[in-house]
Structure formats: C-alpha cells, structure tokens
C-alpha cells in the first residue's frame, strides 16, 4: 500500500489534534478511565471513557477528564489552540445502550461536551440508536456520534436511518469484551464487505477487533479504514483502571484461538446479566470455564468465584476464576507501557513499515 499517511479532511477538521494514522482508545467498561482517555488524546489519538457500572458514575469521570485536559492546556503544548469555547472536550464517552440511562447520559454530554459519543449494544436495535443519537445531537451539536456494529445488516440499517452516525466502528470477531455471539466475522472479511456496501455513504469507517500493533493498523488502513480502535492493547498500559493480576494475565496469555473463548459464564458469575442475546464476551479461559465444561454445577462455580474475589490478584490467571475479558490478540502484547508510548510506537511502526514498502516499490 504505497503512499503517505493522512487524515480525511472531515476528521482532521473535527479532531484537529489527531495525527495519522488515527488511533482510538476503545471505551472499555470501567477500565478506560480519565487518565487513559486523556493520555491517548494528548498523544495525537482519541481516547474514550468507558461505560461505568452506573451511568451517573460517568459524571465523575468527565469532571476529572476535563480537569486533566485543562491542566495540560495550561502547562504544556497539548491541545494547543483548542479553546474550550470553540472546541468540544477532546475525549469521547462510551455507552452501552441496553443498560445506560439516557437521561443521565444526555445531561452529562450537555454539561461537558465531549467530542464524541460511542453507542453500542442497543436492546431494540436501530430504534434505540436513533433515539440516543437524536437526543445527543440536540443536547450537544458538536458531539459526534460513533456507532459500533458487527454485521453488514447493522451497517445497512445505520445508513438508511434518519439519524445517520458520523462514524461507524466495524468490530471483528477477534475483539475482547462483548461482541457478536454467533454471527460475527473476522475483520478481514467483515470490513471490506461493509465498506463496499457503504461506499456512497461517505461515513468514515473505523476498524476494531484483534488490532494490537502497527501491523494490524496498516492492514486495517489497507482495507480502507479511516482509523482503528484498540482495546486489549490499552489494558496493558499504566493508565488503565485494571487490577495487576488481570494485567499480568494479559501479558502471560498467548495463542488467543486456544486460550480465549466467547462465553456468558463469567457474566453470570459476576451478576452482570441482561445483555441483549446477540452479544457474548470473549475472555481468557481459566478454572471457572474449564470446570464448567467438565460439568461442575453453577452453584459450586459461583461459590468458588466469590471466594476468589476475596483473594486479590491471585483471582486471575490459569488457576484463577475471575473474568478476564480480552481479545484474541493477547499473544501480541508483551509489556506494559504508558498509553502515550502505545500510541507513539504503533504510529511509528506504521510509518516505518509504509516506508519500507515504498522503498521496495521504487
């Protein structure tokens, strides 16, 4: 893919601090907090706050993120020229529509004006996406609507809706956390099919699911992506809100096809039930899942899980029992870095690989 990296003009205008390639820190529930979101954005990416356990908890995260951004404006060159009266807050916020409270969410967006709202997992499909999009646009016209999908049918519904999004995030089946339970495709097949179908829409398309380094970013760009979203890679960052035991398991695990699986077991053990039936999370396999497959009763698994909760970091790992949501790209993650280093190193890796390709073709 010889050529130069550049941002689409509309994205450059909306997110003037972002550098090519456009790297997004995905809104991982709870674990993508203010420190992580701001660190990604200050390095020329776009960081998102993840959904909170309760929607009102997002208010504290937005307040802290705003304070961090204002401190950076005053003490460094970060976000230089982005006056808060002219530009929205240079981070996004993520919502799981099936569980989040639309009234609280819209009020928070109206108060803090984040630059983007990432919508995912509606219980009533396009109807809920339309309702949220309309309310957010009315409350904060500068907040861009990002919608995550995992099938062609979802994408087609978006572009025929009266509330078309500003960005569509196409998530492949390798993604960690909650994705399509049965009808998910890998990004290599899913993205180009959706892109072909949406050619006339001119909506920027972002790739997600299994991207953890510059090779994945470059592959996504070659498929036509305007940018990429990474989640699991940022779990192994210093700014992530994550237990050390969980983080060590991200580094230890490899061979994601064997060591991860999609299962609702950990949702049930944790009591996080109610997800729409088309979604199921990818997690690293540990004793809870192995014993579940061997036929141990849920009651016994629940008892052992709750005991493991009291043990701290040892609750994670091959002998652990706690949920370790992560993508199939875990084998590509070997160290913990500052989020800024993740963005910088990934970007430089893309530039170097692209340069070598150009030299090869010259």
C-alpha positions as CSV (number, residue, x, y, z in Angstrom):
1,X,0.0,0.0,0.0
2,X,2.5,2.7,-1.1
3,X,1.5,6.3,-0.3
4,X,1.5,8.8,2.5
5,X,-0.5,8.7,5.7
6,X,-3.1,11.4,6.1
7,X,-6.4,12.0,7.8
8,X,-9.5,12.5,5.9
9,X,-10.3,16.2,5.8
10,X,-13.6,15.9,7.7
11,X,-11.8,14.0,10.5
12,X,-8.9,16.5,10.6
13,X,-11.4,19.3,11.0
14,X,-13.4,17.7,13.7
15,X,-10.4,16.3,15.6
16,X,-7.6,18.8,14.9
17,X,-5.2,17.4,17.5
18,X,-5.2,13.9,15.9
19,X,-2.3,12.6,13.9
20,X,-2.2,10.0,11.2
21,X,-2.8,7.1,11.5
22,X,-5.9,7.8,13.6
23,X,-5.6,5.6,16.7
24,X,-8.5,5.3,19.1
25,X,-8.5,4.0,22.7
26,X,-11.7,2.0,22.8
27,X,-14.3,2.7,25.5
28,X,-13.7,-0.4,27.7
29,X,-16.2,-0.6,30.5
30,X,-14.8,0.9,33.7
31,X,-11.2,0.2,32.7
32,X,-11.0,3.2,30.2
33,X,-10.9,6.0,32.8
34,X,-10.0,9.7,32.6
35,X,-6.2,9.1,32.8
36,X,-6.2,6.6,29.9
37,X,-8.6,8.6,27.7
38,X,-6.7,11.9,28.1
39,X,-3.3,10.2,27.6
40,X,-4.4,8.7,24.3
41,X,-5.8,12.1,23.1
42,X,-2.8,14.1,24.2
43,X,-0.6,11.9,22.0
44,X,-2.5,12.6,18.9
45,X,-5.1,9.9,19.2
46,X,-8.7,9.9,20.5
47,X,-9.3,8.4,23.9
48,X,-12.8,7.3,25.1
49,X,-14.1,6.9,28.6
50,X,-15.6,3.5,29.0
51,X,-19.2,3.0,30.3
52,X,-19.5,3.0,34.1
53,X,-21.2,0.4,36.3
54,X,-23.9,3.1,36.8
55,X,-24.4,5.8,34.3
56,X,-24.1,8.6,36.9
57,X,-20.5,7.4,37.6
58,X,-19.6,8.9,34.2
59,X,-20.1,12.3,35.7
60,X,-17.1,12.0,38.0
61,X,-15.0,10.6,35.1
62,X,-16.0,13.5,32.8
63,X,-15.2,16.0,35.6
64,X,-11.8,14.6,36.1
65,X,-11.0,14.3,32.4
66,X,-12.0,18.0,32.0
67,X,-9.6,18.9,34.8
68,X,-6.8,16.9,33.3
69,X,-7.3,18.5,29.9
70,X,-7.4,22.0,31.4
71,X,-4.2,21.3,33.3
72,X,-2.5,20.2,30.1
73,X,-3.7,23.2,28.3
74,X,-2.2,25.5,30.9
75,X,1.1,23.6,31.4
76,X,2.1,22.1,28.1
77,X,1.6,22.3,24.4
78,X,-1.0,19.6,24.4
79,X,-4.3,20.6,22.9
80,X,-2.7,24.0,22.0
81,X,-5.2,26.3,20.4
82,X,-8.2,24.1,21.3
83,X,-10.2,26.7,23.2
84,X,-12.9,25.1,25.3
85,X,-15.3,27.8,23.9
86,X,-14.6,26.8,20.3
87,X,-13.9,23.0,20.5
88,X,-15.5,20.3,22.5
89,X,-13.7,18.3,25.1
90,X,-11.0,16.3,23.2
91,X,-12.1,12.9,24.5
92,X,-15.1,10.7,23.8
93,X,-17.5,8.8,26.0
94,X,-18.9,5.3,25.5
95,X,-22.4,3.9,26.4
96,X,-23.9,0.5,26.5
97,X,-27.5,1.4,25.5
98,X,-29.2,-1.6,27.0
99,X,-28.1,-0.7,30.5
100,X,-27.2,3.0,30.5
101,X,-29.7,5.7,31.5
102,X,-30.4,8.0,28.5
103,X,-31.5,10.9,30.7
104,X,-28.3,10.9,32.8
105,X,-26.1,10.3,29.7
106,X,-27.6,13.2,27.8
107,X,-27.4,15.6,30.7
108,X,-23.7,14.7,31.2
109,X,-23.0,15.2,27.5
110,X,-24.7,18.6,27.5
111,X,-22.6,19.7,30.5
112,X,-19.2,18.5,29.4
113,X,-19.5,18.5,25.6
114,X,-17.2,15.5,24.8
115,X,-16.1,15.4,21.2
116,X,-17.7,12.0,20.5
117,X,-20.3,9.6,22.0
118,X,-19.7,5.9,21.2
119,X,-23.0,4.0,21.2
120,X,-23.2,0.2,21.4
121,X,-25.5,-2.7,22.2
122,X,-29.0,-1.4,21.9
123,X,-31.8,-3.6,23.2
124,X,-34.2,-2.5,20.4
125,X,-31.7,-2.2,17.6
126,X,-31.9,0.8,15.3
127,X,-34.8,2.3,17.2
128,X,-32.6,2.8,20.3
129,X,-29.7,4.1,18.3
130,X,-31.9,6.7,16.6
131,X,-33.4,7.8,19.9
132,X,-30.0,8.2,21.6
133,X,-28.4,9.9,18.5
134,X,-31.3,12.5,18.3
135,X,-31.2,13.3,22.0
136,X,-27.4,13.7,22.0
137,X,-27.3,15.9,18.9
138,X,-30.0,18.2,20.4
139,X,-28.1,18.4,23.7
140,X,-24.6,18.9,22.3
141,X,-24.5,19.5,18.5
142,X,-20.6,19.4,18.4
143,X,-20.6,15.9,19.9
144,X,-20.1,13.4,17.0
145,X,-22.0,10.1,17.0
146,X,-19.9,7.0,16.8
147,X,-21.8,3.7,16.5
148,X,-20.2,0.2,16.8
149,X,-21.6,-2.6,14.6
150,X,-20.5,-6.2,13.9
151,X,-22.7,-7.2,10.9
152,X,-23.5,-6.0,7.5
153,X,-27.2,-5.8,8.4
154,X,-26.5,-3.4,11.2
155,X,-24.4,-1.2,8.9
156,X,-27.1,-1.0,6.3
157,X,-29.7,-0.1,8.9
158,X,-27.5,2.8,10.0
159,X,-27.1,4.4,6.6
160,X,-30.8,4.2,5.8
161,X,-31.8,5.7,9.1
162,X,-32.8,9.3,9.6
163,X,-30.2,9.6,12.3
164,X,-27.1,8.5,10.4
165,X,-23.9,8.4,12.6
166,X,-20.8,10.5,12.0
167,X,-18.5,7.5,12.3
168,X,-19.1,3.7,12.1
169,X,-16.9,1.4,14.0
170,X,-16.8,-2.1,12.4
171,X,-15.8,-4.7,15.1
172,X,-14.5,-8.1,14.0
173,X,-15.0,-11.3,15.9
174,X,-11.4,-11.3,17.4
175,X,-12.4,-8.4,19.8
176,X,-12.4,-8.8,23.5
177,X,-15.3,-7.9,25.7
178,X,-18.8,-8.1,24.3
179,X,-19.2,-8.7,20.5
180,X,-21.5,-10.7,18.3
181,X,-22.3,-14.0,19.9
182,X,-22.9,-16.2,16.8
183,X,-22.9,-14.1,13.6
184,X,-19.6,-12.4,14.0
185,X,-17.0,-12.4,11.2
186,X,-13.2,-11.7,11.4
187,X,-12.3,-8.2,10.5
188,X,-10.5,-9.2,7.3
189,X,-13.8,-10.5,5.8
190,X,-16.3,-8.2,7.5
191,X,-14.6,-4.8,6.9
192,X,-14.4,-4.8,3.1
193,X,-17.9,-6.2,2.7
194,X,-19.3,-3.4,4.8
195,X,-17.1,-0.8,3.2
196,X,-18.2,-1.9,-0.3
197,X,-21.9,-1.6,0.8
198,X,-21.4,1.8,2.3
199,X,-19.2,3.4,-0.4
200,X,-21.8,6.0,-1.2
201,X,-22.4,7.0,2.4
202,X,-19.1,8.8,2.8
203,X,-19.2,8.0,6.5
204,X,-15.7,7.3,8.0
205,X,-15.2,3.7,8.9
206,X,-13.0,2.6,11.8
207,X,-11.7,-0.9,12.3
208,X,-11.7,-2.8,15.6
209,X,-11.1,-6.3,16.9
210,X,-7.8,-8.0,17.1
211,X,-5.6,-4.9,16.3
212,X,-2.7,-4.7,18.8
213,X,0.3,-3.3,16.9
214,X,1.4,-1.5,13.7
215,X,0.8,-4.5,11.5
216,X,-2.9,-4.6,12.4
217,X,-3.2,-0.8,11.9
218,X,-1.6,-1.0,8.5
219,X,-3.8,-3.9,7.5
220,X,-6.9,-2.0,8.5
221,X,-5.8,1.0,6.6
222,X,-5.2,-1.1,3.5
223,X,-8.8,-2.4,3.8
224,X,-10.0,1.2,3.6
225,X,-10.3,2.2,7.3
226,X,-10.1,5.8,8.3
227,X,-8.6,4.7,11.6
228,X,-8.5,1.9,14.2
229,X,-9.7,1.3,17.7
230,X,-7.6,-0.7,20.1
231,X,-8.9,-2.1,23.4
232,X,-7.0,-5.0,24.7
233,X,-3.6,-3.4,23.9
234,X,-4.5,-0.5,26.2
235,X,-5.3,-2.9,29.1
236,X,-1.5,-3.3,29.2
237,X,-1.0,0.4,29.9
238,X,-0.1,2.2,33.1
239,X,-3.2,4.4,32.9
240,X,-5.7,1.6,32.6
241,X,-8.0,1.1,35.6
242,X,-7.2,-2.6,36.0
243,X,-6.1,-4.9,38.7
244,X,-2.4,-6.0,38.5
245,X,-3.5,-9.7,38.4
246,X,-5.7,-9.0,35.5
247,X,-3.0,-7.1,33.7
248,X,-0.4,-9.8,34.3
249,X,-2.8,-12.3,32.7
250,X,-3.0,-10.2,29.6
251,X,0.8,-10.4,29.3
252,X,1.0,-14.1,30.1
253,X,-1.7,-15.4,27.8
254,X,-1.0,-16.2,24.1
255,X,-2.4,-18.3,21.3
256,X,-5.8,-16.5,21.5
257,X,-7.6,-19.1,19.4
258,X,-7.0,-21.6,22.2
259,X,-6.8,-19.6,25.3
260,X,-9.8,-17.3,24.8
261,X,-13.4,-18.1,24.2
262,X,-16.8,-16.4,23.9
263,X,-19.0,-17.4,26.9
264,X,-21.7,-15.9,29.1
265,X,-20.4,-17.9,32.1
266,X,-18.4,-15.0,33.6
267,X,-21.3,-12.6,33.2
268,X,-23.5,-15.0,35.2
269,X,-20.9,-15.5,37.8
270,X,-20.4,-11.7,38.2
271,X,-24.1,-11.0,38.1
272,X,-23.8,-8.7,35.0
273,X,-26.9,-10.1,33.3
274,X,-29.3,-8.5,30.9
275,X,-27.2,-8.1,27.8
276,X,-29.2,-8.5,24.5
277,X,-29.0,-12.1,23.4
278,X,-26.9,-11.3,20.3
279,X,-23.9,-10.3,22.4
280,X,-21.4,-12.5,24.2
281,X,-17.9,-11.6,25.7
282,X,-14.5,-13.0,24.8
283,X,-12.5,-13.9,27.8
284,X,-9.3,-15.7,28.7
285,X,-10.0,-19.2,29.9
286,X,-9.4,-20.2,33.5
287,X,-10.6,-22.7,36.0
288,X,-14.1,-21.4,36.1
289,X,-14.6,-22.2,32.4
290,X,-12.7,-25.5,32.4
291,X,-14.7,-26.8,35.4
292,X,-17.9,-25.5,33.8
293,X,-17.1,-27.5,30.7
294,X,-16.4,-30.5,32.8
295,X,-19.9,-30.4,34.3
296,X,-19.4,-28.7,37.7
297,X,-22.6,-27.1,38.9
298,X,-23.1,-23.4,38.6
299,X,-23.8,-23.1,42.3
300,X,-20.4,-24.5,43.1
301,X,-18.7,-22.4,40.5
302,X,-20.4,-19.3,41.9
303,X,-19.2,-20.2,45.4
304,X,-15.7,-20.6,44.2
305,X,-15.8,-17.5,42.1
306,X,-17.0,-15.4,45.0
307,X,-14.2,-16.8,47.2
308,X,-11.7,-15.9,44.6
309,X,-12.9,-12.3,44.6
310,X,-11.6,-12.0,48.2
311,X,-8.1,-13.2,47.2
312,X,-7.0,-10.2,45.3
313,X,-4.7,-10.5,42.3
314,X,-4.5,-14.3,42.6
315,X,-8.1,-14.5,41.5
316,X,-6.8,-14.1,37.9
317,X,-4.6,-16.4,35.9
318,X,-4.8,-20.0,34.7
319,X,-5.7,-21.2,38.2
320,X,-7.9,-18.2,38.9
321,X,-11.6,-17.9,38.5
322,X,-12.4,-14.2,37.7
323,X,-13.5,-12.8,34.4
324,X,-10.6,-11.7,32.2
325,X,-12.2,-10.1,29.2
326,X,-9.6,-9.7,26.4
327,X,-9.3,-10.0,22.7
328,X,-7.7,-12.8,20.6
329,X,-4.6,-10.5,20.0
330,X,-3.3,-11.2,23.5
331,X,-0.3,-13.1,22.0
332,X,0.9,-9.8,20.5
333,X,1.1,-8.0,23.9
334,X,4.3,-8.5,25.8
335,X,4.8,-5.4,28.0
336,X,3.1,-2.7,30.0
337,X,3.7,0.8,28.6
338,X,2.4,4.3,29.1
339,X,-0.6,4.8,26.9
340,X,1.3,7.6,25.1
341,X,4.1,5.1,24.2
342,X,1.5,2.6,22.9
343,X,0.1,5.3,20.5
344,X,3.6,6.7,19.6
345,X,5.2,3.3,19.0
346,X,2.2,2.0,17.0
347,X,2.2,5.1,14.8
348,X,6.0,5.0,14.2
349,X,5.7,1.3,13.4
350,X,3.2,2.1,10.7
351,X,5.3,4.9,9.3
352,X,8.4,2.6,9.2
353,X,6.6,-0.3,7.6
354,X,5.0,2.0,5.0
355,X,8.4,3.5,4.2
356,X,9.9,0.0,3.6
357,X,7.0,-0.8,1.3
358,X,7.6,2.4,-0.6
359,X,11.3,1.6,-0.9
360,X,10.5,-1.8,-2.2
361,X,8.2,-0.4,-4.9
362,X,10.7,2.3,-6.0
